[in-house]
Amino acid sequence: MSDVFQQQMEVEKIPLILGLDERAGYRAVPLRNLRVGYEVPFDIYLKIKRKEETIPSFVKGCPKGVIFHKEWHLKLSKLKIPNVYVSLQEIDLVMEYLNYHLDLLMEDDNYTDLEKGTLVCDTAHLWMLHFFQSEEARTGEQINQALKFIDILFNTIKGDHHTLKCLLEVRRTGSHLFSHSLNVCLLGLAFTAYLGWDQDKVRWFGVGALLHDIGLIHTPVSILEKRGKLSPGEMNKIKRHPLDGFRMLRDFGYLRWEALQMIVQHHENGDGSGYPDGLVITEIKTWARILRILDSYEAMTAPRSWRQAMEPKQAIWTMRADWEKDRIFDRSYLESLIKFLAGQQVE
């Protein structure tokens, strides 16, 4: 370990600078994902802020090929540092490491279902970053990896509303795009199972939910994180993302057609006011109708840089009012979601 631990780190004073990590070439990995006593095949960095700096710096704390020791983990925990950072150039090595240890953890009875589910979500979060931003990562093998995550998460939350609720409350570092997609996926797995779908349909719905906003990677971060009202030009750029996502994956060959329809139709409204095609409810595919509801609910109940999170009950009443006024949502699935949330006590 370098001498970084001997430096004065103003950890609590590090400002939130949106998009900083990725622009600097790094990505946060929760500390809980590092296995004590095992060699780390990639460099580990810390984000620190010295008194003379206006923005944080990324400093190498542990070089690749070194065994990660218990005292290092304890030191980071004592400093209240929840995340370490990895270079985006080494993301393949990071994913290989996380997947290997994930397999070991699934067989370890010392971890609760919630702890296992949290670690799976961490790995899936990083998987999305890789899949969204790297065309080379979009392979059949990577889709199989996503299905593996989904199978584990489905078995973890199935029939356990407490675990689902806790996982939904784990907000992750970095762009809200990936956290939002993961939370929509979790909700989708539980909700479609509640609807009585078979597991194969549930898991492919989960894949569609994970990928539904992939087209947003073409939208500038300045627009995605803008405080206040978007200009007409900025809104038009946002509205391109369903079609952009569909075009990115339509020739991919490893997705079910229903999942692709989720991507292109998840902002269509029942009254024809949505985008990109202005479809009415009878023209919108079933999987996309469900995603439209889950997407809205999760977005309303999650905090954003420009607004506070809406209380779940308020979000439901707002969505119900939107349906009564404009018939935006599919009524039967909206009513089913309300019953599901009440029965599972997710709210």
C-alpha positions as CSV (number, residue, x, y, z in Angstrom):
1,M,0.0,0.0,0.0
2,S,1.3,3.4,-0.8
3,D,1.7,6.2,1.7
4,V,-1.7,7.6,0.8
5,F,-3.0,6.6,4.2
6,Q,-0.4,8.9,5.8
7,Q,-1.8,11.9,3.9
8,Q,-4.4,14.2,5.4
9,M,-7.6,13.4,3.6
10,E,-10.7,15.6,4.0
11,V,-13.0,12.8,3.1
12,E,-16.1,14.5,4.4
13,K,-15.5,17.7,2.4
14,I,-15.2,16.1,-1.1
15,P,-17.8,17.8,-3.2
16,L,-20.2,16.0,-5.5
17,I,-19.1,16.8,-9.0
18,L,-21.4,15.1,-11.4
19,G,-19.7,12.9,-14.0
20,L,-16.2,13.7,-12.5
21,D,-15.2,10.0,-12.0
22,E,-16.0,8.9,-15.5
23,R,-14.5,12.0,-17.2
24,A,-11.3,11.4,-15.2
25,G,-11.2,7.8,-16.3
26,Y,-12.2,6.1,-13.1
27,R,-15.2,4.3,-11.6
28,A,-16.3,3.8,-8.0
29,V,-16.4,0.3,-6.6
30,P,-17.9,-0.1,-3.1
31,L,-15.3,-1.2,-0.6
32,R,-17.5,-4.2,0.4
33,N,-16.5,-5.8,-2.9
34,L,-12.8,-6.2,-2.1
35,R,-12.0,-9.6,-0.6
36,V,-9.5,-9.5,2.2
37,G,-6.6,-12.0,1.8
38,Y,-7.0,-12.2,-2.0
39,E,-4.7,-10.8,-4.7
40,V,-6.2,-7.8,-6.6
41,P,-5.4,-8.0,-10.3
42,F,-6.0,-4.3,-10.9
43,D,-4.8,-1.0,-9.4
44,I,-7.0,0.5,-6.7
45,Y,-7.3,4.3,-6.3
46,L,-8.6,6.5,-3.6
47,K,-10.4,9.8,-4.3
48,I,-8.9,12.4,-1.9
49,K,-9.1,16.2,-1.5
50,R,-6.1,18.1,-0.1
51,K,-6.5,21.5,1.4
52,E,-5.0,23.3,-1.5
53,E,-7.1,21.5,-4.1
54,T,-10.5,22.7,-5.4
55,I,-11.4,19.3,-6.8
56,P,-10.5,15.7,-5.7
57,S,-7.6,13.8,-7.0
58,F,-7.3,10.0,-7.7
59,V,-4.3,8.5,-6.0
60,K,-3.1,4.9,-6.3
61,G,-3.6,3.2,-3.0
62,C,-3.0,-0.5,-3.8
63,P,-1.1,-1.7,-7.0
64,K,-2.2,-4.7,-9.0
65,G,-0.8,-8.1,-8.0
66,V,-0.8,-7.3,-4.3
67,I,-2.9,-9.2,-1.7
68,F,-5.5,-6.9,-0.1
69,H,-4.9,-7.0,3.6
70,K,-7.4,-6.8,6.5
71,E,-5.7,-3.8,8.1
72,W,-6.1,-1.8,4.8
73,H,-9.8,-2.6,4.8
74,L,-10.1,-1.5,8.4
75,K,-8.2,1.7,7.7
76,L,-10.5,2.6,4.9
77,S,-13.6,1.8,7.0
78,K,-12.3,3.9,9.9
79,L,-11.8,6.8,7.5
80,K,-15.4,6.3,6.4
81,I,-14.4,5.8,2.8
82,P,-17.2,3.7,1.3
83,N,-15.8,3.4,-2.2
84,V,-12.5,2.8,-3.9
85,Y,-11.9,3.6,-7.6
86,V,-10.7,1.6,-10.6
87,S,-9.4,2.7,-14.0
88,L,-11.9,2.3,-16.8
89,Q,-9.0,0.9,-18.8
90,E,-9.0,-2.1,-16.5
91,I,-12.7,-2.7,-16.3
92,D,-12.4,-6.1,-17.9
93,L,-10.1,-7.2,-15.1
94,V,-12.4,-5.7,-12.5
95,M,-15.4,-7.6,-13.9
96,E,-13.5,-10.8,-14.0
97,Y,-12.5,-10.4,-10.3
98,L,-16.0,-9.4,-9.2
99,N,-17.6,-12.3,-11.0
100,Y,-15.1,-14.8,-9.6
101,H,-15.7,-13.8,-6.1
102,L,-19.4,-13.5,-6.6
103,D,-19.5,-17.2,-7.4
104,L,-17.7,-17.9,-4.2
105,L,-20.0,-15.7,-2.1
106,M,-23.1,-17.4,-3.4
107,E,-22.0,-20.6,-1.7
108,D,-20.9,-18.9,1.5
109,D,-23.5,-19.2,4.3
110,N,-21.8,-16.5,6.3
111,Y,-23.5,-13.9,4.0
112,T,-27.2,-13.1,4.3
113,D,-29.4,-13.0,1.2
114,L,-29.5,-9.2,1.5
115,E,-25.7,-9.0,1.6
116,K,-25.4,-11.3,-1.4
117,G,-28.1,-9.3,-3.3
118,T,-26.3,-6.1,-2.6
119,L,-23.0,-7.5,-4.0
120,V,-24.8,-8.8,-7.1
121,C,-26.3,-5.3,-7.6
122,D,-22.8,-3.7,-7.2
123,T,-21.5,-6.0,-10.0
124,A,-24.5,-5.5,-12.2
125,H,-24.1,-1.8,-11.8
126,L,-20.6,-2.0,-13.1
127,W,-21.7,-4.4,-15.8
128,M,-24.1,-1.8,-17.1
129,L,-21.4,0.9,-17.3
130,H,-19.3,-1.5,-19.4
131,F,-22.1,-2.7,-21.6
132,F,-23.6,0.8,-22.2
133,Q,-20.3,2.5,-23.0
134,S,-18.3,-0.1,-24.9
135,E,-19.6,-1.6,-28.2
136,E,-17.0,-4.4,-27.9
137,A,-18.7,-5.4,-24.6
138,R,-22.0,-6.1,-26.3
139,T,-21.7,-9.8,-26.8
140,G,-23.8,-12.9,-26.2
141,E,-21.5,-13.8,-23.4
142,Q,-22.3,-10.4,-21.7
143,I,-26.0,-11.0,-22.0
144,N,-25.6,-14.4,-20.4
145,Q,-23.8,-12.6,-17.6
146,A,-26.7,-10.3,-17.2
147,L,-29.1,-13.2,-17.1
148,K,-26.9,-14.7,-14.3
149,F,-27.3,-11.6,-12.2
150,I,-31.0,-11.5,-12.8
151,D,-31.4,-15.2,-11.8
152,I,-29.6,-14.6,-8.6
153,L,-31.5,-11.4,-7.8
154,F,-34.8,-13.0,-8.7
155,N,-34.1,-15.9,-6.3
156,T,-33.0,-13.5,-3.7
157,I,-36.0,-11.2,-3.7
158,K,-38.7,-13.8,-4.6
159,G,-41.2,-13.8,-1.8
160,D,-39.1,-11.5,0.4
161,H,-40.4,-8.0,0.4
162,H,-37.9,-6.9,3.0
163,T,-34.9,-7.8,0.9
164,L,-36.4,-6.1,-2.2
165,K,-37.1,-3.0,-0.2
166,C,-33.6,-2.8,1.2
167,L,-32.0,-3.4,-2.2
168,L,-34.1,-0.6,-3.7
169,E,-32.8,1.8,-1.0
170,V,-29.2,1.1,-1.9
171,R,-28.4,4.2,-3.9
172,R,-25.0,3.9,-5.7
173,T,-22.3,6.3,-6.6
174,G,-22.1,7.9,-10.0
175,S,-24.6,8.5,-12.8
176,H,-28.2,8.0,-11.7
177,L,-28.7,6.4,-15.1
178,F,-27.3,3.0,-14.0
179,S,-28.9,3.1,-10.5
180,H,-32.3,3.9,-12.1
181,S,-32.0,1.1,-14.6
182,L,-31.0,-1.4,-11.9
183,N,-33.8,-0.4,-9.6
184,V,-36.4,-0.6,-12.4
185,C,-35.0,-4.1,-13.1
186,L,-35.5,-5.1,-9.4
187,L,-39.0,-3.8,-9.4
188,G,-39.7,-5.5,-12.7
189,L,-38.5,-8.9,-11.5
190,A,-40.7,-8.8,-8.4
191,F,-43.7,-7.3,-10.2
192,T,-43.8,-9.6,-13.2
193,A,-43.4,-12.6,-10.8
194,Y,-46.4,-11.2,-8.8
195,L,-48.3,-11.1,-12.1
196,G,-47.7,-14.9,-12.5
197,W,-45.2,-14.8,-15.3
198,D,-42.9,-17.8,-15.8
199,Q,-39.3,-17.4,-14.9
200,D,-38.0,-17.2,-18.4
201,K,-40.3,-14.3,-19.2
202,V,-39.4,-12.6,-15.9
203,R,-35.6,-12.8,-16.6
204,W,-35.9,-11.4,-20.1
205,F,-38.1,-8.6,-18.9
206,G,-35.3,-7.9,-16.4
207,V,-32.8,-7.7,-19.2
208,G,-35.0,-5.2,-21.1
209,A,-35.3,-3.2,-17.9
210,L,-31.6,-3.1,-17.4
211,L,-31.0,-1.9,-20.9
212,H,-34.0,0.4,-21.5
213,D,-32.1,3.7,-21.2
214,I,-29.0,2.6,-23.0
215,G,-29.7,5.3,-25.6
216,L,-29.0,8.0,-23.0
217,I,-25.3,7.5,-23.3
218,H,-25.5,9.7,-26.4
219,T,-27.0,12.5,-24.4
220,P,-24.6,15.0,-22.8
221,V,-24.3,14.8,-19.0
222,S,-24.9,18.5,-18.8
223,I,-28.4,17.9,-20.0
224,L,-29.1,14.7,-18.0
225,E,-28.0,16.5,-14.8
226,K,-29.3,20.0,-15.5
227,R,-31.0,21.8,-12.7
228,G,-34.2,23.4,-13.9
229,K,-36.3,23.3,-17.0
230,L,-34.8,21.9,-20.2
231,S,-34.9,24.0,-23.4
232,P,-36.9,22.6,-26.3
233,G,-33.6,21.7,-28.0
234,E,-32.4,19.9,-24.9
235,M,-35.7,18.0,-24.6
236,N,-35.5,16.9,-28.2
237,K,-32.1,15.4,-27.5
238,I,-33.6,13.5,-24.5
239,K,-36.5,12.3,-26.7
240,R,-34.1,10.6,-29.1
241,H,-32.9,8.0,-26.5
242,P,-35.5,5.3,-27.0
243,L,-34.8,5.2,-30.8
244,D,-31.1,5.5,-30.3
245,G,-31.1,2.6,-27.9
246,F,-33.2,0.5,-30.3
247,R,-30.8,1.2,-33.1
248,M,-27.8,0.3,-31.0
249,L,-29.2,-3.1,-30.2
250,R,-31.6,-4.1,-33.1
251,D,-28.9,-6.0,-35.0
252,F,-27.4,-7.4,-31.8
253,G,-29.1,-10.7,-32.2
254,Y,-29.0,-11.8,-28.5
255,L,-32.1,-10.1,-27.1
256,R,-35.7,-11.2,-27.2
257,W,-37.9,-9.0,-29.5
258,E,-40.0,-8.1,-26.5
259,A,-37.0,-6.6,-24.8
260,L,-36.1,-4.5,-27.8
261,Q,-39.7,-3.3,-27.9
262,M,-39.4,-2.2,-24.2
263,I,-36.4,-0.1,-25.2
264,V,-38.0,1.7,-28.1
265,Q,-41.5,2.1,-26.5
266,H,-40.9,2.9,-22.8
267,H,-41.8,6.6,-23.3
268,E,-45.0,6.0,-25.3
269,N,-48.2,7.2,-23.6
270,G,-51.6,5.6,-23.8
271,D,-53.1,8.8,-25.1
272,G,-50.7,9.1,-28.0
273,S,-48.7,12.0,-26.4
274,G,-45.5,10.0,-25.9
275,Y,-42.4,9.5,-28.0
276,P,-40.8,8.5,-30.4
277,D,-43.8,7.4,-32.4
278,G,-46.9,8.8,-30.6
279,L,-48.5,5.4,-30.2
280,V,-51.8,4.9,-28.4
281,I,-52.3,2.2,-25.8
282,T,-53.5,-0.5,-28.1
283,E,-50.4,-0.1,-30.2
284,I,-47.9,-0.3,-27.3
285,K,-46.5,-3.8,-26.5
286,T,-47.4,-5.3,-23.2
287,W,-43.9,-5.4,-21.8
288,A,-43.4,-1.7,-22.7
289,R,-46.7,-0.7,-21.0
290,I,-45.5,-2.3,-17.8
291,L,-42.0,-0.7,-18.1
292,R,-43.6,2.7,-18.7
293,I,-45.3,2.4,-15.3
294,L,-42.2,1.1,-13.4
295,D,-39.9,3.6,-15.1
296,S,-42.1,6.5,-13.9
297,Y,-42.6,5.2,-10.4
298,E,-38.8,4.6,-9.8
299,A,-37.9,8.0,-11.3
300,M,-40.4,9.8,-9.1
301,T,-39.2,8.1,-5.9
302,A,-35.5,8.5,-6.5
303,P,-33.6,11.6,-5.6
304,R,-32.0,13.7,-8.3
305,S,-29.5,16.5,-8.2
306,W,-32.2,19.0,-9.1
307,R,-35.0,17.8,-6.8
308,Q,-35.9,15.7,-3.8
309,A,-37.4,12.2,-4.1
310,M,-41.1,12.0,-4.1
311,E,-42.8,9.9,-1.3
312,P,-43.9,6.5,-2.8
313,K,-47.6,7.2,-1.9
314,Q,-47.4,10.6,-3.5
315,A,-45.9,9.1,-6.6
316,I,-48.7,6.5,-6.9
317,W,-51.4,9.2,-6.5
318,T,-49.6,11.4,-9.1
319,M,-49.5,8.5,-11.5
320,R,-53.2,7.7,-10.9
321,A,-54.1,11.3,-11.5
322,D,-52.1,11.2,-14.7
323,W,-54.1,8.2,-15.8
324,E,-57.5,9.8,-14.9
325,K,-56.6,13.0,-16.7
326,D,-54.8,11.7,-19.8
327,R,-54.9,7.9,-19.8
328,I,-51.1,7.8,-20.0
329,F,-50.7,4.4,-18.3
330,D,-52.3,1.0,-18.8
331,R,-55.0,1.0,-16.2
332,S,-55.0,-2.7,-15.4
333,Y,-51.2,-2.8,-14.8
334,L,-51.2,0.5,-12.8
335,E,-53.9,-1.0,-10.5
336,S,-51.9,-4.2,-10.2
337,L,-48.7,-2.2,-9.3
338,I,-50.7,-0.4,-6.6
339,K,-51.9,-3.7,-5.1
340,F,-48.4,-5.2,-5.5
341,L,-46.7,-2.3,-3.6
342,A,-49.3,-2.4,-0.9
343,G,-49.1,-6.2,-0.5
344,Q,-45.3,-6.3,-0.6
345,Q,-45.0,-3.2,1.6
346,V,-42.3,-1.9,-0.8
347,E,-43.4,1.6,-0.3
